Amino acid sequence: MTTTFDLIVRGGEVVNHAGRGLADVGITDGRVVKVGDLGQASAGEVIDATGLTVLPGVIDTQVHFREPGLEWKEDLETGSRAAALGGVTAVFEMPNTEPATTNPEALADKLARARDRMWTDHAFYVGGTHENARLLGELERLPGCCGVKVFMGASTGTLLVADDDGVREVLRHVKRRATFHSEDEYRLVERRPLARAGDWTSHPEVRDAQSAIQSTHRLVRLARETGARIHVLHVTTAEEIDFLADNKDVATVEVTPQHLTLVAPEAYARLKGLAQMNPPIRDAGHVAGLWRAITHGVYDVLGSDHAPHTLEEKARPYPASPSGMPGVQTLVPVMLNHVAEGRMTLERFVDLTSHGAQRVFGIAGKGRMAEGYDGDLTIVDLKARRTLRHADMATRCGWTPFDGMEVTGWPVMTIVRGCTVMRDDELIGPAAGRPVRFQETLAS
């Protein structure tokens, strides 16, 4: 008897938990039913993936889509449009909007705004504050919430919990893994006078390595004191990585493509404000340390920290220029280029962008290409040579710090729950992203 699927992706090189090799993927009712030889099966739709590589859907666990309140920089539709064009199937969006996502009403508002507008599946962080700390155990269990995010150092927006007592109170009430921007606000304030007007090379001096190192030491100490699990975002220093490698029982760790790719001071001299982000792009010694951590398995997740601002805002002389850069559309090609150049394996890329996200956040039914999981696929051409350009960016800000970079490896298809959302650089509508579910809150 012939087996029938809704969709078969046929003849591609599959990379998943079982390794790497030629296989077909059969999807029915939005879920993977079979990975293997489906040569005798039929389907309502068949995609010929000959010569292409089929990956589990890429999950970007750190994006700032700026809605509500900052829509001139980005919104949920344009941000998820860029994500889908970049081969990303799901995103976790940050709480530093206006108003900030710190209560049930703000979270419900974002979920309502996302409905029928976001091209990818999605979840939203709730911001941890001094005021809502006691409520976080309830807020983190709301549908569509991927967890609690805390800023220990000020960045874009008003969310900030700088003191040990405040961080301790948050950790006492959070039951899931809490996510942190780890820079020491007190040291940052002390070092602000070091900013040289119009000189972006002073940014990593103002927000120096020690600002991150001492904050992360404080954070791990407080996590152990409270028995909490933590996730440390965009770790940029070699010293932090060495420290966190000894504390993996409580801490998971994220790295970004830009911190692996851009190097100070050259990036600041060339890109000026477009290279400014928090924590900063650092020098070659730190970048080498980050790559060692990739090789040694210390990093758990790769996130873009997509944080757009307009070119006009970025053109303001330092330090008036805002920190943050877009990245959700370029995450896959930039990292595939590192794969092509031998800096990491394709299997490690899959671990950082799919399997790692599933483990760290306890995603229900996503993050793996296996029977019973959502039919989320990122299909790439590992041999395609392209040039990243401002003009091709779908994000509202319309630029990329990687403009002019030639890459080898390109996303050619984005499939979300068995539905093709992007093919050959074209979106296929309608936008039908849904909230991501999590294992720790399935009963909520």
ABEGO torsion letter per residue (X at the ends): XBBBBABBBBGBBBBBAAEBEBBBBBBBGGBBABBEBAAABBBABBBBABGBBBBBBBBBABBBAGOBGAAAABBAAAAAAAAAAAGBABBBBBABBOBBBABAAAAAAAAAAABGABABBBBBBBBBBAAAAAAAAAAAABBGBAEBBBBABBBBEABBBABAAAAAAAAAABABBBBBBBBBAAAAAAAAAABBBGBAAAAAAABBAAAAAAAAAAAAAAAAAAGBBBBBBGBABAAAAAAAAAAAAABBBBBBAAAAABBOAAAAAAAEAAABBOBBBBBAAAAAAAAAAAAAGABABBBAGBBBBBAAAAABBOAABBBEBBAAAAAAAAAAAAAAAGABBAAAAAAAAAAAAAAAAGBBGBGBBBBGBBBBBBBBBAABBBBBBAAABABAAGBBAABGBBBBEBBABBBBGGBBABBGGBBBOBBABBBBBBAAAAAX
